[in-house]
Amino acid sequence: MDAKLEDFDRVFATLIKLNLSEPIDFDQYAAPFFPVAEELANQAQEEEKSGDHAKASELYLRAAALYRIARFPVPRSPKQKEAWKRNKDAYTTGAGYLNPPMIEYKVPHTHALPGTTEADSHIPVYIRRPYSEKPVPTVIQIFGLDGYRTEFTPASSQFVDRGWAAVAVEIPGTGDCPALRQDPESPDRLWSSLLDWLDAQEWVDSKNIVAWGLSTGGYYAIRIAHTHKDRLAGVVAQGGGCHHMFDPEWLDNVGHLEYPFDLDHSLAAKFGYDDVEAMKKDAQKRFSLLESGILDQSCTKLLLVNGMNDSIFPIEDSLLPLQHGSIKEARFIPGAAHMGEPAAGKIILPWIEKLLQMSK
């Protein structure tokens, strides 16, 4: 990530003294991050004035990382919403000085549902692309429940170093995504708008577009692999759910496993429910990719990756797609937790490299 561990020393010292307990006061939680982040942002402005853009970039990104954890897991309190705004401001400026630069685009949501909040909206994305006179393969990073587009520096660097363009996008109910959070078909419209826009960009090799979904983004990766199979060379679903993630029994327990905060309440807010009980009654029949029949459809090349000890989403949800529809590929890491890191990246990147070489 863009952070330095020492930036968090004062923050954690304050949080330890506060000794917060559930239910968390998220304004109180977020407040200690602000003084350190503000100091770094002020230093970044001075370096910017002096012309040292590399140092300014580092400092802005370090400030952004602090604001990122301040708004974690989702910006629900006033202080966290302010942290999210500052996170974007610091990240956009700092990442703009990277080489190649990270540039924010507002993609028209041309497939938006009329008469809803989607209408006349835009899809905010960050894009980095290698210097090339020819169209290049493009990897769409689909972020998750608590990871937003302002965390794209390490992954985008890995992509551009391989000659791929890098696109960061958020999922319904998170960040600034305009898609309706409680409409199970809203992501289909979202991806159609994004892919139409990418196809129109002269720098995109439209036959070599890959989507890679992380965590809750893995749920959307499994879906897009089926709904947009003819528009993608392949898809990676890392740590994604598809059906059992919505089981009431599972949701009764996720708040006490590996997730550091109230995962059940965060998921309820993300999927558009007023409370967890409403989600438990409705979410599986509304969002399950098994019950909707999506899993039984054909799909593009799909790689499923996770840790066998995942306690964010049940490992059974990574296994379930293998029993339906098209033949898929999979790798599940014994002893690893959610998403299968640190081993997963060493599996996924070579898979994408091979996929793009095969499609040349």
Secondary structure as UniProt FT lines:
FT   HELIX           5..8
FT   HELIX           9..18
FT   HELIX           26..30
FT   TURN            31..32
FT   HELIX           33..50
FT   HELIX           53..70
FT   HELIX           78..95
FT   TURN            96..97
FT   STRAND          103..108
FT   TURN            110..111
FT   TURN            114..115
FT   TURN            117..120
FT   STRAND          122..128
FT   STRAND          136..142
FT   HELIX           149..151
FT   HELIX           153..161
FT   TURN            162..163
FT   STRAND          165..169
FT   TURN            172..173
FT   TURN            175..176
FT   TURN            181..182
FT   TURN            184..185
FT   HELIX           186..199
FT   TURN            202..203
FT   STRAND          204..214
FT   HELIX           216..227
FT   HELIX           229..231
FT   STRAND          234..238
FT   HELIX           244..246
FT   HELIX           248..251
FT   TURN            252..253
FT   HELIX           254..256
FT   HELIX           263..270
FT   TURN            271..272
FT   HELIX           276..287
FT   TURN            289..292
FT   HELIX           294..296
FT   STRAND          302..307
FT   TURN            308..309
FT   HELIX           316..319
FT   HELIX           320..323
FT   STRAND          329..333
FT   TURN            334..335
FT   HELIX           338..340
FT   TURN            341..343
FT   HELIX           344..358
//
